Amino acid sequence: MSTTGALVGVTISDAAGSPAALIPGSAGLSEPTIDFMPNGREFVTAIPGIIIGAFPLTKTPIFENDSTGTWLVRSNGLTMTGDVQGGGDSDIEFDSQNRGYFADLYLANDDVAVSKDGVTWIASPAGHYTSVVDRQWFAHYKDQYVYLITNQNTVVGVNGLPNGEGAVSFRYEVGTPAGEIGGLMAPVEVPLVCSCGPPGVPSVDQTTGDLYVPMWRATGLVVYHSSNNGLTFTAINVPGSIPHDDLQFAVSAVDAAGNVYVVYDHHVGGQAEVYLTVSTNHGASYSVPVKVSTGTGTHIMPWVVAGAAGKIAIVYYQTSKVGDNNDNSAFAGATWNVSYVESTNANAATPTFTRYDLDGVYHVGSIDTIGLQSVTGGGPDRSLGDFFSASIKPTTGEVFVASSRTHVSGRADGVYVVRMPAGASTLN
C-alpha cells in the first residue's frame, strides 16, 4: 500500500460548506462525539469534568441540531430519567431504527441511557457498572445488537480481569420486549484479555455483523475481530506497527463493502504523524500502515469515517511546530488547526488522498496526550481532552466534524461543528 503522489492541500474557509458553528452552552466542554440518526437528525455530546481537569464534576449534556439550525439541549444529565451521573468519557450512537444509546463515566463507573426518539433519555439498569472501568465506546449492528467496549482497570473486576490486562465487550440485545430493562437486555460479557492499553473506537460491518476493536499491545497495534456477534474474538496483528508512545486511541471504520480502516498517531523521529492501515479481506489481515499526514509539524488525535467502498475521511489536529506536544514551554504559542484528509479509493493498492485544512485556529499551546497524570496541575494543556470526531450524515453522505476550540483570541471556547463543503466530502 502506498500514498505515492497523492496529497494535495486545499484550505477550506469557514464560509465554505458551512460556517464553524458554536454550540451554545458548550463552553468548557471537550471530546465531542457527533452522530446522526438514519433519518438525518444530528446529535453531539461533549464532556465536562475530571477528564479535562475541570472541577467540580458536572453531568454531560446531549445536544441536537434541529431542522432550523438551532441547537437544543436534549439532556443535561440532571434531566435524564435514572442514574446516569456523567462528567467523564462519553459516547453517543444511533441504530438503524433511530434509537439512541448514550454512555458516560462518573468516577470510573460506566452508565448507559437509551432513547427511542432522541428527546427523552432513560437510564438503563442493564448498563450500569460499579467496577473501575474507563473509556467506553459504542458500536451497533443494525437494530439487533449494541456493543459497549470499555477498559477494565480493577485488580479483580468484571470477569476477574487483572489490572491493565485488557477490556470487556458488553453485547446488548435490543428490540426484544421480554426481559427488556430500560431498552436493553442484560448484556453478554466477553473479556478481551491482552496486556493492552485502552480500547480504541470499535466498528461493525453492517452487512455481516463483524465487529472490530483496535487496541495497543506492547508489540504494536492489534485488531480484535468477532464474526459471531461479539461472542468470541480473534486478535489480528497489524504488520509494521510499533509499540505506542502515548495514550491516544486507534479509531476504526468499515465501509459499505466490508473494508476495514484503522487510523492512529505516532511519534517517529521526534515528529507525530497519522497512519492508516486497511483490511480488504474482512479483517483477516491488514496492510502495513502508511502515513497520511503531510508537511512538517505535529499531527495528533485522528478520527476516521467510511462510506461507500473505498471512500473514507480522516480528521486530526495539526501544528507546524515539531516536538513533544506535551511540553508546555516548547509549545507555548503553538497554533493548531484541523486537517481533513479524504480518499475515494482507500481500498486500492495505491490510494490517493486530498487534504483540506479548516481555516482558523482551534487551539493555542501544548496538547496533553499522556493522560490523567496532568490534571492535577503543572502538566500539558488538557482542555481538548483525548479526541474529537467526525460523522457521515446518512441522508446526504456529507461529513460533519465536531471539535473544540480553546484559548483562541477572538473565538469563544466551546464545541464547534463544521459541515464539509459539497463535492469535497460526499462519501455515499
Summary of the structure (lengths in Angstrom):
residues: 428
radius of gyration: 19.7
end to end distance: 23.5
largest distance: 58.8
contacts: 1602
relative contact order: 0.15
helix: 3%
strand: 42%
